[in-house]
Amino acid sequence: MQKLIVIVGPTAVGKTALSLSLAQALDGEIVSGDSMQIYRGLDIGTAKATPAEQALVPHHLIDVADPDENYSVARFVQMAQKSIQEITARGKLPILVGGTGFYVQALLGDRPLAKIQEHPDSAFEEYWNQQVQRDGETTLRKTLAQVDPISAERILPGQIRRLKRALLVSKQTGHPFSSLQPQPKRRYDAFIIGLNTERAYLYKRINQRVDSMLADGLLNEARLVYDLPAEATAKKAIGYKELFPYLAGEATLAQASEVLKTASRHYAKRQLTWFKNQFTDIHWLDLIEKPDMVKPLTTEIKAFMSE
């Protein structure tokens, strides 16, 4: 089975730094497993590796779609599989890095994609697009929970297309969408690293990151996203939509910044809970408090690769 290193964890916990360190030490190449870093022009808000960082080692699945495209998990899996196969064929080590847990699960085979063709329903789409635009995703998620509580629990905040699809399929088939998915089967021999740190320190780092993003020009990206069509996936991303009230003249920048910090902290908490519940074979590390653990981790991965 093909070997794969995976790095997961909440935002602002040091995934990029570790991936660069491991890739340089182990002759690796990085595959992004983030659902928003695929979009061109959305660099600051999605916390992409900087151009200088990307120049250190090859990166894949970054800047592969335009912001107005609806990029699916199925497309991600197909492209990631191809990248991993090509990296391995070159004799390099593929390192998957990301905070979008469903993308990681789907690629690994832990959550294989259901091969179900729902029937397009324009009235359904229009109704729920209007609902989400007016009230956010709360009503949509509650409605899905009535017919498929498992999917309502699994689907991460902001994944509006997945929520709508699960609800549509559940209603059209008469069966919960979650019950129609194939049995899990690992596709890779994966060494999964989970990064975490003390909660208060993580939240402090998130707050500092938001301040840095705003200083680096996040508002320019937010304006680009603000002007996208309402149904664009990128428009739902945490990091942009919280700034829309400021751009619309309905809030001060300080108010919007605090909302963004709060949303980012809540998202990090949900990410951690999700990873801990969904994966049983994660090697958890706190490299912020114990940066000296990178060297023994590298040694452990070398042993794993030689098995």
C-alpha positions as CSV (number, residue, x, y, z in Angstrom):
1,M,0.0,0.0,0.0
2,Q,1.3,3.4,-0.9
3,K,2.8,5.4,2.0
4,L,1.5,8.8,2.8
5,I,2.3,11.3,5.6
6,V,-0.7,13.4,6.8
7,I,-0.7,16.5,8.9
8,V,-4.0,17.7,10.4
9,G,-5.0,20.1,13.1
10,P,-6.8,23.4,13.7
11,T,-6.0,26.7,12.2
12,A,-2.9,28.6,13.4
13,V,-1.3,25.5,15.1
14,G,1.8,25.2,12.9
15,K,0.9,22.8,10.1
16,T,2.7,24.7,7.4
17,A,5.9,25.0,9.4
18,L,6.0,21.3,10.1
19,S,5.2,20.3,6.6
20,L,8.1,22.4,5.3
21,S,10.5,21.0,7.9
22,L,9.5,17.4,7.1
23,A,9.5,17.9,3.3
24,Q,13.0,19.3,3.5
25,A,14.3,16.6,5.8
26,L,12.7,13.7,4.1
27,D,12.8,14.8,0.4
28,G,9.1,15.3,0.3
29,E,6.5,17.3,-1.7
30,I,3.4,18.9,-0.2
31,V,-0.2,18.3,-1.2
32,S,-2.7,20.8,0.2
33,G,-5.8,19.2,1.8
34,D,-7.5,22.5,2.3
35,S,-10.9,23.2,0.7
36,M,-10.2,26.9,0.2
37,Q,-6.5,27.0,-0.7
38,I,-7.4,25.7,-4.1
39,Y,-8.8,29.1,-5.1
40,R,-6.5,31.6,-7.0
41,G,-6.2,35.0,-5.5
42,L,-7.4,34.0,-2.0
43,D,-4.0,33.8,-0.3
44,I,-4.1,35.7,3.0
45,G,-7.5,34.5,4.2
46,T,-6.8,30.9,3.5
47,A,-3.4,31.0,5.1
48,K,-1.6,29.6,2.1
49,A,2.2,29.0,2.3
50,T,3.8,32.2,1.1
51,P,5.6,32.3,-2.3
52,A,8.9,32.0,-0.5
53,E,7.7,29.0,1.5
54,Q,6.3,27.3,-1.7
55,A,9.7,27.9,-3.4
56,L,11.4,25.7,-0.7
57,V,9.6,22.5,-1.8
58,P,7.0,21.6,-4.5
59,H,3.4,22.3,-3.5
60,H,0.3,20.7,-5.1
61,L,-3.4,21.6,-5.2
62,I,-2.9,25.2,-4.5
63,D,-4.3,27.8,-6.9
64,V,-6.1,25.2,-9.1
65,A,-9.5,26.9,-9.4
66,D,-11.0,30.3,-9.8
67,P,-12.9,31.8,-6.8
68,D,-16.3,31.6,-8.6
69,E,-15.9,27.9,-9.3
70,N,-17.7,25.3,-7.1
71,Y,-14.9,22.9,-6.4
72,S,-16.1,19.5,-5.2
73,V,-14.5,16.9,-2.9
74,A,-14.7,14.4,-5.7
75,R,-12.6,16.6,-7.8
76,F,-10.1,17.1,-5.0
77,V,-9.8,13.3,-4.4
78,Q,-9.2,12.7,-8.1
79,M,-6.5,15.4,-8.3
80,A,-4.9,14.5,-5.0
81,Q,-4.6,10.8,-6.0
82,K,-2.9,11.8,-9.2
83,S,-0.5,14.2,-7.4
84,I,0.4,11.5,-4.8
85,Q,1.0,8.9,-7.4
86,E,3.3,11.2,-9.4
87,I,5.2,12.3,-6.3
88,T,5.8,8.7,-5.3
89,A,6.8,7.8,-8.8
90,R,9.5,10.5,-8.6
91,G,10.9,8.8,-5.5
92,K,9.7,11.6,-3.3
93,L,7.6,11.5,-0.1
94,P,4.0,12.8,-0.4
95,I,2.9,14.9,2.6
96,L,-0.8,15.8,2.8
97,V,-1.5,18.9,4.8
98,G,-4.8,20.4,5.7
99,G,-7.5,21.3,8.1
100,T,-10.5,20.2,6.0
101,G,-11.2,16.9,7.6
102,F,-13.7,15.6,5.1
103,Y,-11.3,16.1,2.3
104,V,-8.6,14.1,4.2
105,Q,-11.1,11.4,5.1
106,A,-12.4,11.1,1.5
107,L,-8.9,10.8,0.1
108,L,-7.7,8.2,2.7
109,G,-10.9,6.1,2.0
110,D,-12.2,6.6,5.6
111,R,-15.2,8.3,4.2
112,P,-15.6,7.0,0.6
113,L,-17.8,9.2,-1.6
114,A,-21.4,8.0,-2.2
115,K,-21.9,7.4,-5.9
116,I,-25.4,8.8,-6.0
117,Q,-26.8,10.9,-8.8
118,E,-29.4,13.2,-7.3
119,H,-31.9,14.7,-9.7
120,P,-31.4,18.5,-10.1
121,D,-34.1,20.5,-8.4
122,S,-33.8,24.2,-9.3
123,A,-36.7,25.2,-6.9
124,F,-34.9,23.4,-4.0
125,E,-31.6,25.1,-4.9
126,E,-33.2,28.6,-5.1
127,Y,-35.1,28.1,-1.8
128,W,-32.1,27.0,0.2
129,N,-29.8,29.6,-1.4
130,Q,-32.2,32.3,-0.3
131,Q,-32.5,30.8,3.2
132,V,-28.7,30.6,3.6
133,Q,-28.2,34.1,2.3
134,R,-30.7,35.4,4.8
135,D,-30.2,33.3,7.9
136,G,-26.9,31.5,7.4
137,E,-26.7,27.7,7.6
138,T,-28.6,27.1,10.9
139,T,-32.0,26.4,9.4
140,L,-30.5,24.2,6.6
141,R,-28.5,22.1,9.1
142,K,-31.5,21.7,11.4
143,T,-33.7,20.6,8.5
144,L,-31.0,18.0,7.5
145,A,-30.8,16.8,11.1
146,Q,-34.5,15.8,11.0
147,V,-33.9,13.4,8.1
148,D,-30.2,12.5,8.5
149,P,-28.7,13.5,11.9
150,I,-25.4,11.7,11.1
151,S,-24.7,13.9,8.1
152,A,-25.8,17.0,10.0
153,E,-23.2,16.2,12.6
154,R,-20.5,15.2,10.2
155,I,-20.6,18.1,7.8
156,L,-18.4,20.9,9.0
157,P,-19.6,24.5,9.3
158,G,-19.5,26.5,6.0
159,Q,-19.9,23.4,3.8
160,I,-23.2,24.6,2.3
161,R,-23.1,22.5,-0.8
162,R,-22.6,19.3,1.2
163,L,-25.5,20.2,3.5
164,K,-27.8,20.9,0.5
165,R,-26.8,17.7,-1.3
166,A,-27.2,15.5,1.8
167,L,-30.7,17.0,2.3
168,L,-31.7,16.7,-1.3
169,V,-30.5,13.1,-1.7
170,S,-32.2,12.1,1.7
171,K,-35.5,13.5,0.5
172,Q,-35.3,12.1,-3.0
173,T,-34.3,8.6,-2.0
174,G,-36.3,8.4,1.2
175,H,-33.1,7.2,3.0
176,P,-30.5,9.2,5.0
177,F,-27.7,10.3,2.8
178,S,-25.2,8.9,5.4
179,S,-26.7,5.4,5.0
180,L,-26.0,5.4,1.3
181,Q,-22.2,5.8,1.6
182,P,-19.9,2.8,0.8
183,Q,-18.0,1.0,3.6
184,P,-14.7,2.7,4.6
185,K,-11.5,1.2,3.3
186,R,-8.1,2.8,3.7
187,R,-6.5,3.6,0.4
188,Y,-3.1,4.5,1.8
189,D,-0.7,3.4,4.5
190,A,-0.9,6.7,6.3
191,F,1.1,8.1,9.2
192,I,-1.2,10.8,10.5
193,I,0.1,13.6,12.6
194,G,-2.3,15.8,14.6
195,L,-1.1,19.2,15.9
196,N,-2.6,20.8,18.9
197,T,-1.6,23.1,21.8
198,E,-3.0,24.5,25.0
199,R,-6.4,26.1,24.2
200,A,-5.7,29.6,25.5
201,Y,-2.4,29.7,23.6
202,L,-4.0,28.5,20.4
203,Y,-6.7,31.2,20.7
204,K,-4.0,33.9,21.3
205,R,-2.3,32.7,18.1
206,I,-5.6,32.9,16.2
207,N,-6.2,36.4,17.3
208,Q,-2.7,37.4,16.3
209,R,-3.1,35.8,13.0
210,V,-6.3,37.7,12.2
211,D,-4.5,41.0,13.1
212,S,-1.6,40.0,10.8
213,M,-3.9,39.0,8.0
214,L,-5.7,42.4,8.1
215,A,-2.3,44.2,8.1
216,D,-1.2,42.1,5.1
217,G,-4.3,43.1,3.0
218,L,-7.1,40.7,3.9
219,L,-9.7,43.3,3.1
220,N,-8.7,43.4,-0.5
221,E,-9.4,39.6,-0.8
222,A,-12.6,40.1,1.2
223,R,-13.8,42.6,-1.4
224,L,-13.1,40.1,-4.2
225,V,-15.1,37.5,-2.4
226,Y,-17.9,39.9,-1.5
227,D,-18.5,40.5,-5.2
228,L,-18.7,36.8,-6.1
229,P,-22.1,35.2,-6.9
230,A,-24.1,34.3,-3.8
231,E,-23.8,30.5,-4.6
232,A,-19.9,30.6,-4.8
233,T,-18.4,28.2,-2.3
234,A,-15.6,30.7,-1.5
235,K,-18.2,33.2,-0.3
236,K,-19.0,30.9,2.7
237,A,-15.4,30.7,3.9
238,I,-14.5,31.7,7.4
239,G,-12.1,34.6,7.0
240,Y,-14.1,36.6,4.5
241,K,-17.8,36.5,5.2
242,E,-17.2,38.0,8.7
243,L,-15.9,41.1,7.0
244,F,-18.9,41.6,4.7
245,P,-20.8,43.8,7.2
246,Y,-17.8,46.2,7.3
247,L,-17.7,46.3,3.5
248,A,-21.4,47.0,3.4
249,G,-21.0,49.8,5.9
250,E,-23.0,48.0,8.5
251,A,-20.1,47.6,11.1
252,T,-16.8,49.1,12.0
253,L,-13.6,47.3,11.1
254,A,-12.9,46.7,14.8
255,Q,-16.3,45.0,15.2
256,A,-15.9,42.9,12.1
257,S,-12.4,41.9,13.2
258,E,-13.7,40.7,16.6
259,V,-16.4,38.7,14.9
260,L,-13.7,37.1,12.6
261,K,-11.6,36.3,15.6
262,T,-14.5,34.7,17.5
263,A,-15.6,32.7,14.4
264,S,-12.0,31.5,13.8
265,R,-11.7,30.4,17.5
266,H,-15.0,28.5,17.3
267,Y,-14.0,26.9,14.1
268,A,-10.7,25.7,15.5
269,K,-12.5,24.2,18.5
270,R,-14.9,22.3,16.1
271,Q,-11.9,21.1,14.0
272,L,-10.2,19.6,17.0
273,T,-13.3,17.9,18.2
274,W,-14.0,16.5,14.7
275,F,-10.4,15.2,14.2
276,K,-10.4,13.5,17.6
277,N,-13.8,11.9,17.0
278,Q,-13.2,10.8,13.4
279,F,-9.6,9.5,13.5
280,T,-8.3,6.8,16.0
281,D,-4.8,6.6,14.7
282,I,-3.5,10.2,15.0
283,H,-0.1,10.8,16.5
284,W,-0.9,14.0,18.6
285,L,1.9,16.5,19.2
286,D,2.3,20.0,20.6
287,L,5.1,21.4,18.6
288,I,4.4,25.0,19.8
289,E,5.3,24.1,23.4
290,K,7.7,21.4,22.4
291,P,9.4,22.3,19.1
292,D,12.3,19.9,19.9
293,M,9.9,17.0,19.1
294,V,10.3,17.6,15.4
295,K,13.6,15.7,15.3
296,P,12.3,12.5,16.9
297,L,9.2,12.8,14.8
298,T,11.4,12.9,11.7
299,T,13.2,9.8,12.9
300,E,9.9,8.0,13.6
301,I,8.6,8.8,10.1
302,K,11.9,7.4,8.5
303,A,11.3,4.2,10.4
304,F,7.7,4.1,9.1
305,M,8.8,4.7,5.5
306,S,11.3,1.8,5.7
307,E,8.7,-0.7,7.0
